[in-house]
Structures are given as C-alpha cells and as structure tokens.
Amino acid sequence: MYKSIHFLIISALFIAITVIFTHFLAIQTMFLRISFACIPLAIYATIFGPWYAGLIAVIADIMGSFFFPAGPFFPGFTLSAFLSAFIYGFFFHHKPITVKNTCLAFALVCIFVNIGLNTLWLAILYNKAVHIFFFSRFIKEILTLPIHIFIFYKVYKALFPYIKKTNFMSPKS
C-alpha cells in the first residue's frame, strides 16, 4: 500500500513540475515554446521507465492544455509528449546515464519529435505549409539541445544518490 501511494505522490509531483515548466517557466509565442519541461520528464522516465513516463507526459499535457490553454487543444502534441517521455525512458531506465546515451536520447527527441512531429502538428493545426514553421523551430532546437543535455545530465548526476537512497527506482521487469 505504501509503495503505491508513494508512487502516486511522486507521479503527481512530476506532473505538477512538468506543467509549471511548460506553462509558467517558458518563453512562448504562437508557434514556438522554449521550456525545460523535458528535464522532469526525463528524470521521471529514468526512475519509472518509458510506459509510466509516457502516461505522465500525456496527463501533464492534457492538464496543462485544460487549465492553462495557450491555443486550441491538439492531440498530436499529446502524442509528441508521450513519445518524448517514452524515448527518455527507453534510453535511461535501468541503463547507465552517460553523456553518449543522454546526447542520443535528447537528439532523437529533438529531431523526430520536436522538429519533425511538432512542426507537422503546427502545419496541420494552422493550415500552413511546414516550411513556414521549420526554420524558426530548427534554430530553436539546435540552440536548446546542448542546454537540455547539459542540464539533464547535471541534475540527474546530482539527484542520483538521493534517488538510489530512497529506493525510488522501480524493479527490473
């Protein structure tokens, strides 16, 4: 019983942190958002794995869109949130967190989800050609990618002793 309540509390905390990072601690225009919401999602994915992280990302996206709308709700962005968290969990859960796999995970999310899918979702949502959004989103992703990698790596390395000590890590499947 304690473990399930503990899990729910930790999950709710990460949902809240993700929503705060996405909607309050972000620079946002109609077509571009600079935030660090990927950091708590990647940390959560490291601890609890890809499926739980994907679920938490979906819940955070839907709650954030409902309570703090920045535009119309579009389920494609929810799919992107799930895929991002899933990729982090795939690369980090029960695996050593190295600079190499950190760079690979964040680069995959950057290229395929943020530049690829999210640009496609914006084109569909606003009925505009992809090239209208692509250049600004590409520049933003290239500039923020090394920052996200650096922050995640440093935060994870700082938190790891506490995560291990409190036995947050879920058992191997």
N, C-alpha and C positions, 0 to 999 in steps of 0.2 A: 504494500500500500504506500509506504513512504517513498519508494522509488518512483512510482507513477505520479504521485503528487509533486515530487521534486522535479520530475521531467516536465510536467505541465507548467510549473512555475518558471523554470529555465526557458522553456519554449515561449511562454508569454512575454518574458523579459526580452528575448531576442526579437520577437515580433515588434514590440514597442520600440526597441532601439532602431530596428530597420525602418520603421515608419518615420521616426524622428529624423534619422539620417537622410531619408528620401525626401521628406516634405518640409522640414524646418532647417536643416543644416545643409542646404543645397542651393546652388545657383540655377535658376530655371527660366527658360524662355518657352515659347510655344512649341518649339521643335527640338530643344536641346536642354539637357539637365546634367549638371556637374554635381555629383554627390559621392559620398563614401559608403553608401548602403551595402556595397559588395563586401565590405570588411566584416560586419557582424554576420552576414550570411555565410561567408567563407569560414569564419570561426565556428559557427554552429554546424556547418557541414563537416568540418574536421572532427567535431565531437560526436555527432549523432548520425552521420552518413548521408548519402545522396537522397534517399527517398524522404526521410524526415525533413531534410533541409529544403527539398523541393516543395513539400507541403507547407512549411513555414513561410517560404517565399510567396507562395500563392495566397496564403492567408494575409500576410503583410501587404501584398499588392492590392487585394480586394478591400481590406480595411482602409488602407491609405486612400484608395480611389473613392471610397464611400464617404469617409469623414473629411478628407481634405482634397477635393477634386481640383485638378489643375487643367482639366479638359474633359472631354467625354470618355467614359469607360470604354476600353477596347480589350477584348480577351486575348488578343495577340501579345500584348505586353505582359499579361499574366503567364502565358506560355513561356515567354522570354525569361521571366523571373524564375519560373520552375527550372528551365534548362540551365540557367546560370548557376543556381544553387546545386543542381544535380551534378554539373561538371565539377564544381568545387569539391563536393562530397566524393565523387569518383576519384579525383586526384589526391585528396588529402586524408580521407577516413582510413584509419589503420595503416597509414603509409608514412614514411619519414617525410617531414616537411623540409625540402631542400630548396635552394634557390632555383635549381633547374625545373622541378615539378611545379613550383609556385609560378615561375615565368610561363611555363607551358599552359597551366590551367587558366591563368588570367589572360594570356594571349588568345586562347581558344574562345573564351567568353567575349573578349574584345572584338575579334574578327567575325565570328559566326553569329553571335547573339546581338551584341551592341551595334556593330556596323552593318551586319547582314540583315538579321530579322527585324530589329527595331527600326531600321531605315525603311524596310519593306512595309512594316505596320504603319509608319507615318505616311508613306505614299498612299496606302490603301485608305487610311482614315481621312486624310485631307484631299484625296483625289488629285494628287500631284505626281509628277514624274520623280523617280528615285534620285536622279542626278541633282535635283533641287536641294535635297537634304544631305546627299552623300558627302560633299566636300567639307562642310562645317562639322559634320559628325565624325568624319575621318580624322580631321585635325584635332578635335577634342579628344578622341580615343587615343591617338598617338601621344598626345601630351599627358593624359592622365594615366595611361597604362603603367609607366615606371613608378609613378607616385603610389598607385594602388598596390603594386607588387611590394614596394619598399615598406609601406605602412602595414600591410597584412603580415609580412614576414617578421617585422619588428614586434608588432603587437602579439602575434602568436608566440614568438620566442619568449616574450615577457610573461605571457599568461600560462604557458605550458606547465611550469612547475605547480601552479595552483590548480589547473585542470586535472593534472595527474594526481595530486594530493587529495583532492576532493572526490576522486573517482567518478568524474563526470563521463568519462569515456564509456560508450556503450560496448558491450561484449562483442567479440568477433562472431560473425554469423556462421 
